[in-house]
Amino acid sequence: MIKRSVKKAFTLIEILIVVVILGILAAIVIPQFTKASEEAQVGNTVTQLQTIRSQIELYRVRNNGNPPDLTTTPFQDLVNVTGTNAAPDGNTYMKSAPINPRTGTSTVTPGDAAPTGFVQRDDAGWIYNVATGDFWANGFNETTGKWYEASGSGSGSGSGGGGGGN
């Protein structure tokens, strides 16, 4: 009798089943990672807003109720600029100008209400009402805790009514 040697290996069907299972797992996991980036931006923005608002309030307390000038040069009255303090009272309130994670800028635009529309990269990062001291992140809806989407109401700088305040 002739003895046959049997080679042990995976069949094509077995390999295809494993590939399909891996594809299903990837389809479940990948969307969760893409959402994590947006959640991190939201958390970053909420923390920055709390810090900026508290520093604006501290500035007003130390300066007889006068608001800081944040729009001429972004955050000039709160940040130590090039080694010499720009704040009239001689205090440094923040180490550097905060950057809006959605727009990538620290530009401050004067405005009288919270943003209501979608913003793009390089748009103004923040909106500031000098009279009231209210401060908002451009493109961010504080009521819902989410960024305005491109298909949402309005576009561009996003200044308008609605949303949280100081």
Legacy VTK file of the C-alpha trace (Angstrom):
# vtk DataFile Version 3.0
C-alpha trace
ASCII
DATASET POLYDATA
POINTS 166 float
0.000 0.000 0.000
1.165 3.484 -0.864
1.173 6.005 1.902
-0.039 9.488 1.019
1.395 12.491 2.758
-1.278 14.888 3.906
-0.407 18.582 4.055
-2.204 20.619 6.662
-3.278 24.112 5.532
-6.213 26.503 5.553
-8.676 26.215 2.726
-9.734 29.201 0.657
-13.176 29.172 2.296
-11.674 29.349 5.786
-9.479 32.304 4.819
-12.431 34.136 3.247
-14.509 33.649 6.395
-11.731 35.163 8.533
-11.406 38.148 6.149
-15.165 38.776 6.275
-15.161 38.661 10.086
-12.248 41.128 10.222
-14.101 43.426 7.814
-17.199 43.405 10.008
-15.141 44.189 13.109
-13.372 47.056 11.306
-16.726 48.480 10.185
-17.836 48.577 13.821
-14.632 49.986 15.339
-13.483 52.639 12.817
-16.512 54.974 13.179
-15.926 55.072 16.925
-12.384 56.391 16.390
-13.567 59.116 14.011
-16.110 60.265 16.575
-13.434 60.392 19.279
-11.651 63.220 17.456
-14.762 65.396 17.447
-15.479 64.582 21.096
-11.931 65.673 21.968
-12.471 68.968 20.119
-15.693 69.558 22.035
-14.017 68.864 25.387
-11.091 71.108 24.463
-13.430 73.931 23.459
-15.562 73.700 26.607
-12.432 73.816 28.796
-10.982 76.748 26.868
-14.259 78.679 27.134
-14.342 78.169 30.906
-10.738 79.355 31.233
-11.148 82.381 28.953
-14.362 83.477 30.643
-12.836 83.209 34.103
-9.783 85.220 32.980
-12.009 87.908 31.420
-13.901 88.138 34.706
-10.655 88.298 36.706
-9.399 91.075 34.426
-12.624 93.045 34.933
-12.394 92.664 38.716
-8.785 93.882 38.764
-9.502 96.779 36.384
-12.582 98.422 37.929
-15.076 96.640 35.675
-13.308 97.583 32.439
-13.326 94.775 29.867
-10.115 93.575 28.213
-9.420 94.454 24.582
-9.352 91.109 22.794
-10.188 92.149 19.237
-7.460 94.653 18.213
-4.683 92.102 18.697
-6.131 88.733 19.746
-6.041 88.438 23.537
-3.617 91.371 23.890
-4.844 92.347 27.341
-4.677 88.791 28.693
-1.492 87.355 27.165
2.142 88.255 27.746
3.245 89.313 24.250
6.925 88.898 23.246
8.275 89.060 26.775
6.623 92.355 27.742
3.225 92.270 29.315
0.594 93.918 27.147
-2.017 93.989 29.911
-2.405 97.549 31.220
-2.540 96.334 34.817
0.795 94.466 34.514
-0.644 90.967 34.983
-0.461 87.983 32.687
-3.770 86.149 32.616
-2.956 83.486 30.023
0.329 82.038 28.728
-0.753 82.132 25.097
-3.753 82.965 22.955
-6.112 79.966 22.828
-6.760 78.406 19.432
-10.231 77.314 18.378
-9.758 73.628 17.441
-12.304 73.795 14.611
-10.995 76.930 12.858
-7.351 76.621 13.884
-7.123 80.347 14.700
-7.040 82.574 17.773
-8.646 85.530 15.974
-11.355 87.311 17.977
-14.289 88.947 16.184
-16.569 91.470 17.885
-20.138 90.208 18.087
-23.271 90.579 20.131
-24.582 87.017 20.147
-23.494 83.401 20.111
-22.673 81.799 16.762
-25.438 80.040 14.859
-23.683 78.637 11.820
-21.005 76.438 10.368
-17.412 77.702 10.244
-14.488 76.624 8.113
-10.775 76.342 8.731
-9.139 79.796 9.093
-12.414 81.595 9.968
-12.385 83.713 13.137
-11.881 81.473 16.146
-13.801 83.378 18.788
-16.618 85.906 19.199
-16.474 88.531 21.965
-19.009 91.093 23.160
-16.957 93.860 24.771
-19.991 95.511 26.385
-21.231 92.409 28.220
-18.044 90.340 28.393
-19.789 87.389 26.717
-17.397 85.106 24.877
-18.143 82.263 22.453
-16.297 79.736 20.295
-17.136 80.394 16.668
-19.062 77.484 15.136
-19.801 75.810 18.477
-23.315 75.394 19.882
-23.011 75.412 23.666
-26.635 74.397 24.150
-26.167 71.078 22.359
-22.412 70.741 22.973
-21.840 70.112 19.266
-20.239 71.850 16.304
-22.511 73.315 13.657
-22.454 71.203 10.490
-22.106 72.456 6.907
-25.732 71.563 6.168
-26.882 73.514 9.257
-28.278 77.035 9.310
-25.968 79.687 7.887
-22.309 79.638 7.003
-19.219 81.823 7.203
-18.331 83.680 10.400
-21.338 82.286 12.251
-22.192 85.315 14.361
-25.850 85.533 15.276
-28.323 84.714 18.060
-28.804 81.743 20.376
-26.556 79.634 22.602
-24.755 80.047 25.930
-23.131 83.118 27.433
-20.775 84.317 30.095
LINES 1 167
166 0 1 2 3 4 5 6 7 8 9 10 11 12 13 14 15 16 17 18 19 20 21 22 23 24 25 26 27 28 29 30 31 32 33 34 35 36 37 38 39 40 41 42 43 44 45 46 47 48 49 50 51 52 53 54 55 56 57 58 59 60 61 62 63 64 65 66 67 68 69 70 71 72 73 74 75 76 77 78 79 80 81 82 83 84 85 86 87 88 89 90 91 92 93 94 95 96 97 98 99 100 101 102 103 104 105 106 107 108 109 110 111 112 113 114 115 116 117 118 119 120 121 122 123 124 125 126 127 128 129 130 131 132 133 134 135 136 137 138 139 140 141 142 143 144 145 146 147 148 149 150 151 152 153 154 155 156 157 158 159 160 161 162 163 164 165
